[in-house]
Amino acid sequence: MLLIISETGQRVRLAPLTVKVQWDHKKEHVFPASAEETDAYLRLQAEAGQGVRVQVTGPLKQAGKVDYTLEVREYRWPAK
């Protein structure tokens, strides 16, 4: 799946969440991802149609100068 940034037209590849990046300061390690978070990509893939607006949250990874992948941790449909 691709996410197209509405303001710039830049394309960002969407992918399943592999590692949650939020840190647990008390336990000094990364918070584990919940089942809801690890399944978010599959749910989005099943629910989204072509050209729909969606807000996606997750770690953004860069490969090369202009290639980006956003791992889907959660998403929501904007208010109409």
Summary of the structure (lengths in Angstrom):
residues: 80
radius of gyration: 13.8
end to end distance: 23.0
largest distance: 42.3
contacts: 173
relative contact order: 0.27
helix: 15%
strand: 36%
